[in-house]
């Protein structure tokens, strides 16, 4: 059943009793502002809503950190630069620095 907000406030016990047969919709100036439903239906909605949520990338990293902590796992990463490794971008950076340092004519 549909109720106007003022009427629903005045007849709240009736509104609550009526949820046994169907959800009670409350309107303010023809805009739906509330719906009163049975507690079991609300619990079912909450369970469904929880299942629909997709975990974010941040959530995945939190879970991964927890798993690593539980397993006492540490990730060893190699050094980024080693003396015997050729890095072509370093040469490009040096050339562009030398090029950009020349005076503009």
C-alpha positions as CSV (number, residue, x, y, z in Angstrom):
1,X,0.0,0.0,0.0
2,X,1.1,3.6,-0.6
3,X,1.1,6.1,2.2
4,X,1.7,9.8,2.4
5,X,4.5,10.7,4.9
6,X,2.2,12.6,7.3
7,X,-0.4,9.8,7.3
8,X,2.3,7.1,7.8
9,X,3.7,9.0,10.8
10,X,0.2,9.2,12.4
11,X,-0.7,5.6,11.6
12,X,2.7,3.9,12.2
13,X,1.2,0.8,14.0
14,X,-1.1,0.2,11.1
15,X,1.7,0.6,8.6
16,X,3.9,-1.9,10.5
17,X,1.0,-4.4,10.7
18,X,0.4,-4.1,7.0
19,X,3.9,-5.2,6.0
20,X,2.8,-8.8,6.6
21,X,0.8,-8.7,3.4
22,X,3.0,-6.4,1.2
23,X,5.8,-3.8,1.4
24,X,4.5,-0.4,2.5
25,X,5.7,2.5,0.4
26,X,5.8,6.0,1.8
27,X,5.7,9.1,-0.4
28,X,6.5,12.8,0.2
29,X,5.2,15.1,-2.5
30,X,4.7,12.1,-4.8
31,X,8.4,11.0,-4.4
32,X,9.1,7.6,-2.8
33,X,11.1,8.3,0.4
34,X,10.8,5.0,2.3
35,X,9.7,1.4,2.0
36,X,8.9,-0.6,5.1
37,X,9.3,-4.4,4.5
38,X,9.3,-7.6,6.6
39,X,12.6,-8.3,8.5
40,X,13.1,-11.6,6.6
41,X,12.8,-9.9,3.3
42,X,15.3,-7.3,4.3
43,X,17.7,-10.0,5.5
44,X,17.4,-11.8,2.2
45,X,18.1,-8.5,0.4
46,X,21.2,-7.9,2.5
47,X,22.5,-11.4,1.7
48,X,21.9,-10.9,-2.0
49,X,23.5,-7.5,-2.0
50,X,26.6,-8.8,-0.3
51,X,26.9,-11.5,-3.0
52,X,26.6,-8.9,-5.8
53,X,29.5,-6.8,-4.6
54,X,32.6,-7.3,-6.7
55,X,35.8,-7.0,-4.6
56,X,38.1,-4.1,-5.7
57,X,41.7,-4.4,-6.6
58,X,42.6,-2.9,-3.3
59,X,40.6,-5.7,-1.5
60,X,42.5,-8.3,-3.5
61,X,45.8,-6.8,-2.4
62,X,44.6,-6.8,1.2
63,X,43.7,-10.4,1.0
64,X,47.0,-11.3,-0.7
65,X,48.9,-9.5,2.1
66,X,47.0,-11.4,4.7
67,X,47.7,-14.7,3.0
68,X,51.4,-13.9,2.7
69,X,51.5,-13.0,6.4
70,X,49.8,-16.2,7.4
71,X,52.2,-18.3,5.3
72,X,55.2,-16.2,6.5
73,X,56.0,-15.6,2.9
74,X,58.3,-12.7,1.7
75,X,58.8,-11.7,-1.9
76,X,62.4,-11.2,-2.7
77,X,63.0,-8.7,-5.5
78,X,66.2,-8.4,-7.5
79,X,68.0,-5.1,-7.6
80,X,66.8,-2.9,-10.4
81,X,70.1,-2.0,-11.8
82,X,73.1,-4.2,-12.0
83,X,76.5,-3.2,-13.3
84,X,76.5,-5.7,-16.2
85,X,73.1,-4.9,-17.5
86,X,72.7,-2.7,-20.6
87,X,70.0,0.0,-20.0
88,X,69.2,1.8,-23.3
89,X,66.8,4.3,-21.7
90,X,69.7,5.6,-19.6
91,X,71.6,6.5,-22.8
92,X,68.6,8.2,-24.2
93,X,68.2,10.3,-21.0
94,X,71.9,11.3,-21.2
95,X,71.6,12.3,-24.9
96,X,68.4,14.3,-24.3
97,X,70.0,16.1,-21.3
98,X,73.0,17.1,-23.4
99,X,70.7,18.2,-26.3
100,X,68.4,20.2,-24.0
101,X,71.4,21.9,-22.2
102,X,72.6,23.6,-25.5
103,X,71.6,27.3,-25.7
104,X,68.6,28.2,-27.9
105,X,69.5,30.5,-30.7
